[in-house]
């Protein structure tokens, strides 16, 4: 009988969880660099920015690089981010009273821009046929219908 945890549920072996994680799709993260201006660099802020902005890479095909600049001007906490992926570049700026909320707002803004860009690319792929294509298809259909009837409508002498 398997051992039970404090909550009364059976414990799951650690190897099972690792196997499940290994089968999942590999997580693609963006390479994030964080720059601090006019404040002491803290590893907690850097890790938070990397975690929030690293998930932007799942929207972009080529490997993405993000550069975050966090700064403090008197009572304003400012943040800027630039994400580059191939020839595509997204940039955003935010200000707030808390640097963590600035990072959240930047991540939301960049994800919104990336989604909008991808939707535009998908919309560009699907296009309606031009007038020339429509007319040429109509002529071909008329010729096919005429051949199927055996040329009854046209008499040659």
Backbone torsions as a table, in degrees:
resi	resn	phi	psi	omega
1	UNK	NA	130.6	-177.9
2	UNK	-68.7	151.6	179.7
3	UNK	-69.2	150.1	-178.3
4	UNK	-109.0	148.1	177.6
5	UNK	-81.5	-179.1	-179.3
6	UNK	-62.4	-31.7	-178.5
7	UNK	-79.3	-6.8	178.1
8	UNK	96.6	-5.3	179.0
9	UNK	-84.7	147.7	178.5
10	UNK	-66.1	142.1	179.6
11	UNK	-76.5	144.9	177.7
12	UNK	-104.1	136.7	-179.9
13	UNK	-65.5	146.5	-178.7
14	UNK	-63.9	-33.4	-179.0
15	UNK	-63.1	-32.4	179.7
16	UNK	-66.7	-44.0	179.5
17	UNK	-63.6	-39.5	179.2
18	UNK	-65.0	-39.3	179.7
19	UNK	-65.5	-39.0	179.0
20	UNK	-66.1	-43.8	178.7
21	UNK	-63.7	-34.3	-178.4
22	UNK	-69.5	-31.0	-178.8
23	UNK	-77.6	-20.7	-179.9
24	UNK	-64.8	161.1	177.4
25	UNK	-62.8	135.4	-179.3
26	UNK	-62.8	136.2	-178.3
27	UNK	-80.3	126.0	-179.9
28	UNK	-100.7	117.1	179.3
29	UNK	-109.6	152.0	175.4
30	UNK	-80.4	151.2	174.5
31	UNK	-79.9	112.4	-174.1
32	UNK	-109.9	128.0	172.4
33	UNK	-115.0	136.8	-177.4
34	UNK	-117.4	129.3	177.7
35	UNK	-116.7	133.5	178.7
36	UNK	-108.2	131.1	177.4
37	UNK	-121.4	127.9	177.0
38	UNK	62.7	27.7	173.2
39	UNK	-155.1	158.5	-179.1
40	UNK	-74.9	133.1	179.2
41	UNK	-69.6	128.5	177.3
42	UNK	-115.9	136.7	179.3
43	UNK	-64.7	-28.9	-179.8
44	UNK	-64.6	-44.3	178.3
45	UNK	-65.9	-40.7	179.9
46	UNK	-63.5	-44.7	179.0
47	UNK	-65.2	-39.4	179.5
48	UNK	-63.6	-43.5	178.8
49	UNK	-64.8	-41.1	179.0
50	UNK	-63.9	-41.0	-178.8
51	UNK	-68.4	-43.6	-177.3
52	UNK	-70.9	-44.4	-175.6
53	UNK	-89.1	-12.6	176.8
54	UNK	-69.1	-24.5	-178.5
55	UNK	-78.4	-7.1	178.7
56	UNK	-67.2	-25.9	-176.3
57	UNK	-63.2	-23.1	-179.1
58	UNK	-68.3	-18.7	178.0
59	UNK	-87.7	-19.4	-172.8
60	UNK	-109.0	139.2	-176.4
61	UNK	-73.2	-61.5	180.0
62	UNK	-69.6	161.5	177.9
63	UNK	-57.4	136.6	-175.3
64	UNK	-105.5	147.6	174.5
65	UNK	-124.1	131.9	179.5
66	UNK	-121.2	135.8	177.1
67	UNK	-121.0	118.2	-177.6
68	UNK	-108.8	132.8	176.3
69	UNK	-119.9	117.0	178.0
70	UNK	-109.8	130.4	-177.8
71	UNK	-141.6	160.0	178.3
72	UNK	-126.1	125.8	175.6
73	UNK	-123.2	104.0	-174.9
74	UNK	51.4	-102.8	-177.4
75	UNK	-105.1	1.2	-178.7
76	UNK	-97.1	132.4	174.1
77	UNK	-102.3	117.3	-175.1
78	UNK	-114.2	152.3	176.6
79	UNK	-146.5	143.0	176.0
80	UNK	-132.4	146.0	176.0
81	UNK	-140.2	141.4	174.9
82	UNK	-129.4	121.7	179.7
83	UNK	-112.9	125.6	179.1
84	UNK	-118.8	131.5	177.6
85	UNK	-142.5	102.5	-175.6
86	UNK	65.5	-124.6	178.4
87	UNK	-92.5	-4.0	-176.3
88	UNK	-91.5	135.2	-179.7
89	UNK	-135.6	133.9	176.7
90	UNK	-119.6	138.3	174.6
91	UNK	-136.0	149.1	-179.3
92	UNK	-150.6	151.6	177.0
93	UNK	-134.8	143.7	178.7
94	UNK	-145.4	154.9	173.7
95	UNK	-135.6	142.6	177.5
96	UNK	-163.1	-179.3	-179.8
97	UNK	-85.0	-16.7	-176.1
98	UNK	-128.1	134.1	-178.4
99	UNK	-67.1	-32.4	178.9
100	UNK	-65.4	-40.6	178.2
101	UNK	-71.0	-30.6	175.0
102	UNK	-62.1	-44.1	179.6
103	UNK	-64.2	-41.4	177.1
104	UNK	-60.1	-46.2	-179.8
105	UNK	-64.3	-39.9	177.7
106	UNK	-63.2	-44.4	-179.7
107	UNK	-62.8	-42.0	179.3
108	UNK	-64.6	-41.2	-178.8
109	UNK	-66.3	-42.4	-179.1
110	UNK	-68.0	-41.2	178.1
111	UNK	-63.4	-40.0	178.6
112	UNK	-62.4	-43.4	179.2
113	UNK	-65.5	-40.4	-179.5
114	UNK	-65.9	-42.9	178.1
115	UNK	-62.1	-42.3	179.9
116	UNK	-63.3	-40.2	178.3
117	UNK	-63.2	-43.8	179.8
118	UNK	-65.8	-37.6	177.1
119	UNK	-63.8	-38.5	177.8
120	UNK	-65.1	-39.6	178.2
121	UNK	-64.1	-42.2	178.8
122	UNK	-65.4	-40.2	179.8
123	UNK	-66.4	-32.8	-179.8
124	UNK	-69.8	-30.9	-178.7
125	UNK	-68.1	-37.7	-179.9
126	UNK	-91.2	116.6	-179.4
127	UNK	-131.7	157.7	178.4
128	UNK	-85.8	151.8	-179.3
129	UNK	-70.0	150.5	-179.7
130	UNK	-77.3	170.8	-178.6
131	UNK	-63.2	-37.1	179.5
132	UNK	-64.1	-42.5	179.5
133	UNK	-65.0	-40.6	179.6
134	UNK	-63.9	-45.3	-179.2
135	UNK	-66.3	-39.9	-179.4
136	UNK	-67.4	-34.7	176.3
137	UNK	-67.5	-38.1	179.4
138	UNK	-65.4	-40.6	178.9
139	UNK	-65.8	-42.5	179.1
140	UNK	-63.8	-40.1	178.2
141	UNK	-65.0	-39.5	178.7
142	UNK	-65.2	-40.7	177.8
143	UNK	-64.9	-41.0	179.1
144	UNK	-64.8	-39.3	179.1
145	UNK	-67.2	-37.3	179.6
146	UNK	-66.7	-41.7	178.5
147	UNK	-66.6	-35.1	179.9
148	UNK	-67.7	-33.4	179.8
149	UNK	-77.7	-11.5	178.1
150	UNK	86.7	15.8	176.4
151	UNK	73.4	34.2	-178.9
152	UNK	-65.2	-35.1	-174.7
153	UNK	-73.6	-18.7	-175.3
154	UNK	-114.8	128.3	177.4
155	UNK	-111.2	133.5	177.0
156	UNK	-107.7	138.0	-179.2
157	UNK	-112.9	NA	NA
